[in-house]
Amino acid sequence: MPLIVVGLTTLTIPNAASTSNAIATLDDAFGLTVYGPTAVTSTAITIQVNPSETSTSGWVDLQSAGTDVTLPAAKATVISPITFRQMRLVASGLEAASRAFPVTKSVLT
C-alpha cells in the first residue's frame, strides 16, 4: 500500500503568546510529523489534542508511555497512530518571536 506525504497548515505560536492555532484535517492521517523551528524561548512546547473536530474546549496534553509529548527545537517529531481529531501546541511561557512549526501527514492510499 503506497504512502503519500501531504503538507498541512503550519502550527504557529504568535509573538508574546503561548498557544498555537489548531489543525483538524487529520481523519485520513496514518501519522504526523511536526518540524520544530531553529529556536524557541520556552523550556517546553507540548502537544495538545482534542477528540472533537470543532470544539474549542476539551484540550488535553498528548502523552506517550506516561510522558507528555514535547517538541524540541530544530528536530522533527513523528506521531503515529493518530487517535485524535485536532492538535495544537502550547509553550511553557510566552514566545519572544513568532514560531512556525510546519506539519505533514502520512496517508495510506
N, C-alpha and C positions, 0 to 999 in steps of 0.2 A: 504494500500500500504506500503510495508516494506521500511525502511530507512537503508542504509548502510553508514558507515563512512570509507573513504579512505584517506590514507596519501598522501600528495603532497610534492613536492620539498620544502625544508626549505628555507625561505627567510633569507638571511644573509647580514648584513651590515659589510663590512670588517673593520679591524682596520684602523684608521685615514681616514675614508671615511664617507659619509653621505647618500649614496643611495644603496639599496639592489639590488640583482638580481631580475628579474621578473618571475612570473609564468603565464602560459597561458592555462593550461588544465582545463578550467572552464565551458565549454559549457553544461555539464550534471549536474553541481552543483546546488543543491537546496539552500545550504548555505555553508559558510566557517567559520572556527574557526581559529584564529591566536593566538598563545600562546606566551606571552612576556617572555623574559629572566628574570632572577632574578634581574638584574641591567642594567641600561642604563646610558650613560653620558649626553645625550641631554635632554632638558626640554620637548621635544615633538617628538614623532615618528608618522608621518602622513601617512595614506594610500593613495597612488595614483593609479588611474585606467586609462585604455585605451580602447576605443571601438574597436580597431583593435587587431587581434591575433598576428600580426607580426611586426607592426610598432614600431620604436624606438623613435618616436616623438608623440606629442599629449597627453601627460600625464596631468591629472588634479587631484586635491585633491578630495577625496571622502567625500561627506557631508551627514549628516542625520539631518533633521529638521533645515537646515541652518547653521549647525556647522560642522567643519572639524572633521572627524573620526580619533582619535588618539589612540595609543596603550600604555597602562600603563605597567610598569614592573611587572612581576610575576602575571599576570592575563590573562585570556582568553577572547578574543573579538569575538563575533559572528556577521557575516554579512549575511543578508538574506532579500530579494531575491538577486540573483546575476544577475546584469543587465549590466555587462561589460565583456570584453574578456581577459584582462591582469590586473595584480596587482603587485605593488612593494611598498617598504617602503622608506620614506625619513625622516632622522633625522634633527632636527633644527640646529645641529652642528656636528662636527666630533666626531665619537665614539672613545673612548680611548682603546677599545679592539674589537675583532670580536664579533658581536652579532647575535645569531641564533634565529629565530622565526619560530618554526615548524607550519605547516599549514595542516589542514584536511578539506575535503569537505564531505558534506552530499549529497547522491544521492538517489533519489526515484527509486525503482525498481518495 
